[in-house]
């Protein structure tokens, strides 16, 4: 299977800690996405998001700084029981948070949908939620 790596950067008008907790706190995650999230907020903890469309496991957590997860989606072109790896790095910048995001080992067939999905279903909703 051919895979690709996705690299994105996004700026939020919030602290790195606030953005970290939007992703890792299941109530906040559910609030900004409008879909159910279940998150065991610990290394080795499992998670689901977007009503089970996304699932995975936390590999590394540094509060307010970094999240590394095994990650998969119920997506066309995504093999059953196959996981990619996502890394979120949160940096303080210009009175806000720069998010440096990397996802490795994305099945090539799913890449375009995943690439746009992070923007449409995560970065823009987080930005909108923070402006409320």
Secondary structure, DSSP 8 states (H G I E B T S, - for coil): --EEEEEEEEEESS-HHHHHHHHH-HHHHHHHHSS--EE--STT-EEEETTTTEEEEEEEEETTTEEEEEEEE--TT--TT--EEEEEEEEEETTEEEEEEEEEEEEGGGHHHHHHHHIIIIIHHHHHHHH-
